[in-house]
Amino acid sequence: SANGTLTPNDPPVGEVPPDSAPRHFAFHPDGKHAYAINEADLSIDVFDYNADNGALTRTQVISTVPEGVDRTGYSTAEVVVHPSGKFVYGSNRGHDTIAAFKVNSANGQLTSIGQQAAGTIKVPRNFNIDPTGKFALVEGQETDNIVVFKINQETGVFEDTGVSISVGKPVCIRFMPLD
């Protein structure tokens, strides 16, 4: 509002499964879709987003780990949409992978590309993609490092560059303009 008062949307929330524990949320560059990564059930919720009234409508739930994986002690951490809007990624702690998904440009829904080992990283808590979309930096909370991956622009697959940076207990990576 004009005076800075916040007014809840109607409906005021996006519905998610009980005990899924949404952790992070990312919008697609088209402004019509959004993704929530669920810490407890190792999944990503896909939402249609109505910019006129702020409504979120869940259209898909997809696992971040392969079927049959023992999920005991595992959790997710971060969700990132590639700047091109063609891919969505989520980090799996314990499974120590980055789940990769191809985005359907018509409806925002996801198809699994697979889970990629995070290199030398144990517990990939946070990661980010550089603004050009060419590189992903993935941090290892328990390995005290950040690993740089090149992103294949056609397939979305992370390719190991061999670059690993020693950093004590990294927890968050952000790219900031220097101007």
N, C-alpha and C positions, 0 to 999 in steps of 0.2 A: 504494500500500500504506500501511499504518498508520505505517511509519517513513520515508515519503517516497521510497522506492526506485521508480524507474520500471521497468516491465516492458513489453516490446514486445507488441503485439497479435499475434494469429495469424489471418491473415497480418499481418506487421509493416508492410506498405506498401500503398498503393493503386497499382495498375499504370497506367502512362501510356506512350504511344508513345515509343520511343527518340528522343533529341535534340529533344523537344518543349520542354524547359526550363520546367517549371512555376515561376511566379514568386510568385503570391499565391493565397490560398485563402479562400473565404467560405462560411459555412453559411447555409442557408435558415432563416427563422424557424420552420418546422415541425420542425426538428431531424432530418429524415429525408433531406435532400439537401444536397449541397455542390458547389461550383464551383471549379475551378482554372483560372487563366488561364495559357496557355503562351506564354512570351516568344518562343521561336524559330520556332514554326510558326503563330503568329497564330490561336490557337484557344482554346476553352474546353472543358474536360472536365467532364461532369456525372457525379456519383457518387450512388449510394444509400448512406446512412450507417446502420450498425447501432449504435445507442447501447449495446446490451448488451455487445458485444465489440469495438467500435471499428472494425469492418471497413468498408472502402470498396470498392464495386463500381462500376466505370466502366460507364455505360449509354449515353453519347452523347459524341461529339466534334463541335463545330460551329465553323466559321470565324468570325473577327471582321471579316473584310474580304470584299467581294464576289468572286465567282468571276471569274478572269481578271485580277485586279489583280497587277501586278508587285510582288512582296514584297521585292525587293532593298533592303536597308537599313532595312526596317521591323521593328518589334517591338511587343509589347504591354506593358502596365505594370500596370494595376490592374483588379480585378474587385470589383463592389459589388452586393449584393442590396438591392433596394428594401425599406424597412421593412414594406410590405404583403405582400411575398413574391410580388407579381404580375409583377415585372420583374427582369432581371439586366442589368448594364451592364459593358462592358470598354473600356479606353482603348487606342487604336492610335497608337503613336508613328511618325512619318514619314508615315503616311496622314492623320494629324491629325484623327481622328474618334473619336467615342464609339459603339461598337457597342451596340445595344439589342435585347433579347430579351424575349419574352413567355414566362412560365413556365406549363407545364401543371401545374395544381394536383394532379392525380392521381399523376403520376410524376416531377415535377420537371424534365422535359426542356424544352428551349428551342426556340423558333421565332423566327427573325430578324424584327425590326421594321425593321431597316435600320441604316445607319451615318450618324450625324449629324455635320456639320461642327462643330468645336469653337469656332466663332466666330473671334475674333482670335487664338486660341491656336495656337502651334506647339509640337509635342512635348508632348501632354497626358500627363504622366507619372503624376500622381496626381489623384484626385478623390474626393469623398465626397458623401453625401446627408444633409441635416439630419434630425434624429430625427423630425420630423413627416412627412417624405417629400415635402414640397412643393417643395424647392429642391435643386439640385445645384451644388456649387462645383467648378469644373474649373480646374486650374492649368496654366500654360504654362511649361515648363522653359526654353525658349529665347526666350520673349516677355516674361518677367518680369511675368506678370500672373495674376490669378485672375478668371475670368468666372463670374457667377451666372446660372443657368438656372432657370426655373420648370418643374416636371415636370407634364405633363398626367396627371392621376390615372386617366383612362380608357384612354388610348392608350400611356402611358409615354414619349411623345416629349418631348424637352427643348425649351423655348421660350425664346428670347433675351429677357432682361429689359433689355438695354442697360447693365447694370452690369458694369464691369470695374475691378478694383482693382490698382494697380501694386505689385508685390512683387518684390524681387530674388531670382531663382533659386529659386522655391518648389519644394519636393520632396514635401511631405506635408501633408494636410489632415485634421484630426480635430476632432470636436465633443466638448467636455467640459462636464459640468455645473458650474455655478458656485456650488453650495451647499456 
